Amino acid sequence: MRRVRALMPYLWLVLVWVPVAYGVAYGIEGVYRVVIEAGSFRFERPWAALLFLAVPLIFAAHHGQRYTRPRLQFSHVRTLKRVAPGKKLWLVGLPPALRSAAVALIVFGMMGPQSIHARDSMEINGIDIVVTLDMSLSMQANDVSPTRFQATQAVVQDFIARRPNDRIGAVVFGRDAYTLLPLTTDKETLRSAIRGLQLESIDGRGTAIGNAVGTGLNRLRNSVAKSKVVILLTDGASNAGNIQPEEAAELAATMEVKVFTILMGQSDEARVQTGTDLFGQPVFQRSDSPINDELLQSMASRTGGEFFSVRDRRALEQSFHRILDELERTELEDAGKVYAELYPAFLWPALMLLMLELMLGLFMGRWP
């Protein structure tokens, strides 16, 4: 009998854990069948699973108190053996078992379980826009403060934040062109992607204007918007790529896509940072980067767009606002996502277990 009483804390742990684990497993199985197989479930904070390590520690610490509590010393152990144990002794292991199970459920809740429901459609009164960003090495020039490229990043991020109802994509180009993000309404992701761009992350030893516009048109080929736009930001002439800018402009006109061209910089001879000196100060040298404003004007005119030549950040901002204020808007169907929080399904049972532990502790006269 004494051995059974010694094992009761562990037996209670098993007796509490079995129904709790069964309930959690049953719930997870239901979630799996309904949402995981459809790719619509996630844990927002999966790293919180590390807190599961606290569950056995809590039980062990609570159970270990039996060796640190005050005790009475008897000179005759026989007398003590004659004392019949109370009924409460059988419940001594139940409170720590309840607390351990509650903590495990709380950890599940802290992991942020979410079901993801795709909305059938969301009407958006906006425009489909692809912004193409020049990442050639000449964009390091500082005639537009702080540099041409950094000014472009800042203005484009601000522009995206101000266009909540438009679908916007991004293309970067140097010697070739690449899609940074396709058309999306997730503006924060797009802004973050643009914010993280750095020159020399792609080959910047050339300016493939034709490829840039062609890649942007590929992003727009399935668009049903009445207004489709490619915004081309560059500081030089086309000298790379396998698509001629004139061919790209002709294709854009056929697709009824307006190409707005923005020429960055004050001249084709600008100071470009080439490194730093011994004191960490930037070192600049003159760089000859020929421009072809006639080509950019022709591309804009052929597609019904407009050409802008900007020499500072303010002019760049104004060109963006002028481009879009006059464009026709349309209704689009864009599947959005709704994240439903599932943590209450874990936290409410945890709260009930903690309340039960509290009542048992008061009943047994040994809280906590």
C-alpha positions as CSV (number, residue, x, y, z in Angstrom):
1,M,0.0,0.0,0.0
2,R,2.9,2.3,0.8
3,R,4.3,1.8,-2.6
4,V,1.0,2.6,-4.3
5,R,0.8,5.8,-2.3
6,A,4.4,6.7,-3.4
7,L,3.4,6.2,-7.0
8,M,0.2,8.2,-6.8
9,P,1.7,11.5,-8.1
10,Y,2.8,9.8,-11.2
11,L,-0.5,7.9,-11.6
12,W,-2.4,11.2,-11.3
13,L,-0.1,12.7,-14.0
14,V,-1.0,9.8,-16.3
15,L,-4.7,9.9,-15.4
16,V,-4.8,13.7,-16.2
17,W,-2.6,13.5,-19.2
18,V,-4.4,10.7,-21.0
19,P,-7.8,12.7,-21.4
20,V,-5.9,15.9,-22.1
21,A,-3.6,14.4,-24.6
22,Y,-6.5,12.5,-26.2
23,G,-8.5,15.8,-26.5
24,V,-5.5,17.6,-28.0
25,A,-4.8,14.8,-30.4
26,Y,-8.4,14.6,-31.4
27,G,-8.5,18.4,-32.0
28,I,-5.3,18.3,-34.0
29,E,-6.6,15.5,-36.1
30,G,-9.8,17.4,-36.8
31,V,-7.7,20.5,-37.7
32,Y,-5.5,18.4,-39.9
33,R,-8.4,17.0,-41.8
34,V,-10.1,20.3,-42.2
35,V,-7.4,22.8,-42.8
36,I,-3.9,21.4,-42.8
37,E,-4.5,19.2,-45.8
38,A,-5.9,22.3,-47.6
39,G,-2.7,24.1,-46.7
40,S,-4.6,26.6,-44.5
41,F,-3.1,26.1,-41.0
42,R,0.0,27.5,-39.3
43,F,1.6,28.3,-36.0
44,E,2.4,32.0,-35.8
45,R,5.1,31.4,-33.2
46,P,6.3,27.8,-33.6
47,W,9.5,28.7,-31.6
48,A,7.3,28.8,-28.5
49,A,7.3,25.0,-28.6
50,L,10.6,25.2,-26.7
51,L,8.5,26.1,-23.6
52,F,7.3,22.5,-23.5
53,L,10.5,21.8,-21.7
54,A,9.0,23.6,-18.7
55,V,6.2,21.0,-18.3
56,P,8.3,18.1,-16.7
57,L,10.3,20.7,-14.7
58,I,7.1,22.1,-13.2
59,F,5.9,18.6,-12.2
60,A,9.3,17.6,-10.8
61,A,9.7,20.9,-8.8
62,H,6.2,20.5,-7.3
63,H,6.7,16.9,-6.5
64,G,10.1,17.6,-5.0
65,Q,8.6,19.8,-2.3
66,R,7.8,16.7,-0.3
67,Y,11.5,16.5,0.6
68,T,11.8,20.1,1.7
69,R,8.6,20.5,3.8
70,P,8.9,20.7,7.6
71,R,8.8,17.3,9.3
72,L,8.2,15.9,12.8
73,Q,10.7,13.5,14.3
74,F,9.5,10.4,16.2
75,S,11.7,8.3,18.4
76,H,9.4,5.3,17.8
77,V,8.7,4.6,14.2
78,R,6.2,1.9,15.2
79,T,3.9,4.5,16.6
80,L,3.9,6.4,13.4
81,K,3.2,3.3,11.4
82,R,0.0,2.8,13.4
83,V,-1.4,6.1,12.2
84,A,-3.8,5.5,9.3
85,P,-3.1,7.8,6.3
86,G,-5.9,10.3,5.5
87,K,-7.9,10.2,2.3
88,K,-6.3,13.5,1.2
89,L,-3.0,11.6,0.7
90,W,-4.4,9.9,-2.3
91,L,-4.9,13.3,-4.0
92,V,-1.4,14.7,-3.3
93,G,-0.2,14.1,-6.8
94,L,-3.3,15.6,-8.6
95,P,-2.6,19.3,-8.3
96,P,0.9,19.1,-9.9
97,A,-0.6,16.9,-12.7
98,L,-3.3,19.5,-13.3
99,R,-0.8,22.3,-13.3
100,S,1.5,20.5,-15.8
101,A,-1.4,19.8,-18.2
102,A,-2.5,23.4,-18.0
103,V,1.0,24.7,-18.8
104,A,1.2,22.4,-21.8
105,L,-2.2,23.7,-23.1
106,I,-0.9,27.3,-22.5
107,V,2.2,26.6,-24.5
108,F,0.0,25.3,-27.4
109,G,-1.9,28.6,-27.2
110,M,1.4,30.6,-27.1
111,M,2.5,28.9,-30.4
112,G,-0.3,30.9,-32.1
113,P,-2.4,28.2,-33.8
114,Q,-4.3,29.8,-36.7
115,S,-6.5,28.6,-39.5
116,I,-6.2,30.4,-42.8
117,H,-9.4,31.0,-44.7
118,A,-9.2,32.3,-48.3
119,R,-11.8,34.8,-49.1
120,D,-13.7,34.1,-52.3
121,S,-13.2,37.6,-53.6
122,M,-12.5,41.1,-52.5
123,E,-13.5,44.1,-54.6
124,I,-10.6,46.5,-55.1
125,N,-11.0,49.8,-56.8
126,G,-7.4,50.1,-58.1
127,I,-4.8,49.8,-60.7
128,D,-2.3,47.0,-61.7
129,I,1.2,48.5,-61.5
130,V,4.6,47.0,-62.0
131,V,7.6,49.2,-60.8
132,T,10.9,48.4,-62.5
133,L,14.0,49.5,-60.5
134,D,17.4,50.1,-62.1
135,M,20.1,48.5,-60.1
136,S,23.0,49.2,-62.3
137,L,26.2,50.4,-60.6
138,S,25.7,54.0,-61.8
139,M,22.7,54.2,-59.4
140,Q,25.4,54.8,-56.7
141,A,25.8,58.4,-57.9
142,N,25.0,61.0,-55.3
143,D,23.6,63.8,-57.4
144,V,20.3,62.8,-56.0
145,S,20.7,62.6,-52.2
146,P,21.8,60.4,-50.6
147,T,22.3,58.3,-53.8
148,R,20.1,57.7,-56.8
149,F,19.2,54.2,-55.7
150,Q,18.6,55.0,-52.0
151,A,16.3,57.9,-53.0
152,T,14.4,55.5,-55.3
153,Q,14.0,53.0,-52.6
154,A,12.6,55.5,-50.1
155,V,10.2,57.1,-52.6
156,V,8.9,53.8,-53.9
157,Q,8.3,52.5,-50.4
158,D,6.3,55.6,-49.6
159,F,4.4,55.4,-52.8
160,I,3.4,51.8,-52.1
161,A,2.2,52.7,-48.6
162,R,-0.1,55.4,-50.2
163,R,-1.7,53.0,-52.7
164,P,-3.8,50.7,-50.5
165,N,-6.2,49.7,-53.3
166,D,-3.8,48.9,-56.1
167,R,-2.0,45.7,-56.9
168,I,1.7,46.4,-57.2
169,G,4.5,44.2,-58.4
170,A,8.3,44.9,-58.6
171,V,11.0,44.1,-61.1
172,V,14.7,44.8,-60.6
173,F,17.2,45.0,-63.5
174,G,20.8,45.6,-64.3
175,R,22.5,43.5,-66.9
176,D,19.3,41.4,-66.9
177,A,15.9,41.7,-65.3
178,Y,14.3,39.7,-62.5
179,T,10.9,39.6,-60.8
180,L,11.2,40.8,-57.2
181,L,7.5,40.2,-56.4
182,P,4.5,39.6,-58.7
183,L,1.3,41.7,-58.4
184,T,0.2,41.7,-54.8
185,T,-2.0,43.6,-52.3
186,D,0.4,42.6,-49.5
187,K,2.1,46.0,-49.3
188,E,4.2,45.4,-46.2
189,T,5.9,42.4,-47.8
190,L,6.6,44.4,-51.0
191,R,8.0,47.3,-49.0
192,S,10.2,45.0,-47.0
193,A,11.5,43.4,-50.1
194,I,12.4,46.7,-51.6
195,R,13.9,47.9,-48.4
196,G,16.2,45.0,-48.3
197,L,17.6,45.5,-51.9
198,Q,21.3,46.3,-52.2
199,L,23.3,47.2,-55.3
200,E,25.6,44.5,-56.5
201,S,23.1,41.8,-55.4
202,I,22.5,41.4,-59.1
203,D,24.9,42.0,-62.0
204,G,24.9,45.8,-62.4
205,R,27.4,46.1,-65.2
206,G,24.7,47.0,-67.7
207,T,21.2,48.5,-68.1
208,A,18.7,46.1,-69.8
209,I,15.8,48.4,-70.2
210,G,14.1,46.2,-72.8
211,N,14.3,43.1,-70.6
212,A,13.0,45.1,-67.6
213,V,9.9,46.3,-69.4
214,G,9.4,42.8,-71.0
215,T,9.5,41.2,-67.5
216,G,7.0,43.7,-66.2
217,L,4.7,43.0,-69.1
218,N,4.9,39.3,-68.3
219,R,3.6,40.1,-64.8
220,L,0.6,41.9,-66.3
221,R,-0.4,39.5,-69.0
222,N,-3.2,38.0,-67.0
223,S,-4.4,41.3,-65.6
224,V,-8.1,42.2,-66.1
225,A,-7.7,45.8,-64.8
226,K,-8.7,48.6,-67.2
227,S,-5.5,50.5,-66.1
228,K,-2.3,48.6,-66.4
229,V,1.0,50.4,-65.8
230,V,4.7,49.8,-66.0
231,I,6.8,52.5,-64.2
232,L,10.4,52.4,-65.5
233,L,13.0,54.1,-63.2
234,T,16.5,54.3,-64.8
235,D,19.5,56.6,-65.0
236,G,21.1,55.4,-68.2
237,A,20.8,54.2,-71.8
238,S,19.9,50.6,-72.7
239,N,23.2,48.7,-73.3
240,A,22.3,45.1,-72.3
241,G,19.7,42.4,-72.6
242,N,18.2,40.4,-75.5
243,I,15.0,42.5,-75.9
244,Q,15.2,45.8,-77.6
245,P,13.4,48.7,-75.7
246,E,11.5,49.5,-78.9
247,E,10.2,46.0,-79.2
248,A,9.1,46.0,-75.5
249,A,7.3,49.3,-76.0
250,E,5.5,47.9,-79.1
251,L,4.4,44.9,-77.1
252,A,3.2,47.2,-74.3
253,A,1.1,49.2,-76.7
254,T,-0.5,45.9,-78.0
255,M,-1.3,44.9,-74.4
256,E,-2.7,48.4,-73.7
257,V,-0.1,48.9,-70.9
258,K,1.1,52.4,-70.4
259,V,4.8,52.8,-69.7
260,F,5.8,55.8,-67.7
261,T,9.5,56.4,-67.8
262,I,11.5,58.3,-65.2
263,L,15.1,59.4,-65.8
264,M,17.1,59.8,-62.6
265,G,20.0,62.1,-62.1
266,Q,21.2,65.6,-63.0
267,S,23.7,64.6,-65.7
268,D,25.4,61.7,-67.4
269,E,28.5,62.6,-65.5
270,A,28.0,62.1,-61.8
271,R,30.1,61.3,-58.7
272,V,29.9,57.6,-57.8
273,Q,31.1,56.1,-54.5
274,T,33.9,53.7,-55.2
275,G,34.8,52.8,-51.6
276,T,36.0,54.4,-48.3
277,D,39.2,55.9,-47.1
278,L,41.2,55.0,-44.0
279,F,38.9,57.1,-41.8
280,G,35.7,55.4,-43.2
281,Q,34.7,58.4,-45.3
282,P,33.2,57.7,-48.7
283,V,35.5,58.1,-51.8
284,F,33.9,59.3,-55.0
285,Q,35.0,59.5,-58.6
286,R,33.4,60.8,-61.7
287,S,31.6,58.3,-63.8
288,D,30.5,58.6,-67.4
289,S,27.0,57.0,-67.8
290,P,25.5,58.0,-71.1
291,I,21.7,58.5,-71.0
292,N,19.2,58.3,-73.8
293,D,16.3,60.5,-72.9
294,E,15.0,60.4,-76.5
295,L,14.5,56.6,-76.1
296,L,12.6,57.0,-72.8
297,Q,10.4,59.7,-74.3
298,S,9.6,57.5,-77.3
299,M,8.7,54.5,-75.2
300,A,6.3,56.6,-73.1
301,S,4.7,58.3,-76.1
302,R,4.2,55.0,-77.9
303,T,2.3,53.5,-75.0
304,G,0.3,56.5,-74.0
305,G,2.5,57.1,-70.9
306,E,4.6,60.1,-69.9
307,F,8.3,60.8,-69.6
308,F,9.8,62.5,-66.5
309,S,13.3,63.8,-65.9
310,V,13.9,64.2,-62.2
311,R,16.9,65.8,-60.5
312,D,15.9,65.5,-56.8
313,R,13.8,63.4,-54.5
314,R,10.9,65.9,-54.5
315,A,10.6,65.8,-58.2
316,L,10.6,62.0,-58.1
317,E,7.7,62.0,-55.6
318,Q,5.7,64.4,-57.7
319,S,6.2,62.2,-60.8
320,F,4.7,59.2,-59.0
321,H,1.6,61.2,-57.9
322,R,1.1,62.7,-61.3
323,I,1.3,59.3,-63.0
324,L,-1.5,57.7,-61.0
325,D,-3.9,60.5,-60.2
326,E,-5.2,60.5,-63.8
327,L,-5.5,56.7,-64.4
328,E,-8.8,54.9,-64.7
329,R,-9.7,52.7,-61.9
330,T,-11.4,49.3,-62.0
331,E,-12.9,46.6,-59.8
332,L,-10.6,43.6,-59.3
333,E,-11.2,40.3,-57.6
334,D,-8.3,39.5,-55.3
335,A,-8.3,36.5,-53.1
336,G,-7.3,37.6,-49.6
337,K,-6.6,35.7,-46.5
338,V,-8.3,35.7,-43.1
339,Y,-6.4,34.3,-40.1
340,A,-8.6,32.8,-37.4
341,E,-7.1,32.5,-34.0
342,L,-7.4,29.0,-32.4
343,Y,-5.6,29.7,-29.1
344,P,-8.9,30.0,-27.1
345,A,-9.5,26.3,-27.7
346,F,-6.3,25.6,-25.6
347,L,-6.4,28.5,-23.1
348,W,-9.9,27.9,-21.8
349,P,-9.3,24.3,-20.8
350,A,-6.0,25.4,-19.3
351,L,-7.8,28.0,-17.2
352,M,-10.3,25.3,-16.0
353,L,-7.5,23.0,-15.0
354,L,-5.8,25.8,-13.0
355,M,-9.1,26.6,-11.2
356,L,-9.5,22.9,-10.4
357,E,-5.9,22.8,-9.0
358,L,-6.7,25.9,-6.9
359,M,-9.8,24.3,-5.4
360,L,-8.0,21.1,-4.7
361,G,-5.2,23.0,-3.0
362,L,-7.7,24.8,-0.8
363,F,-9.4,21.5,0.0
364,M,-6.1,19.9,0.9
365,G,-5.0,22.9,2.9
366,R,-1.6,23.1,1.1
367,W,-1.9,25.8,-1.5
368,P,0.2,26.3,-3.3
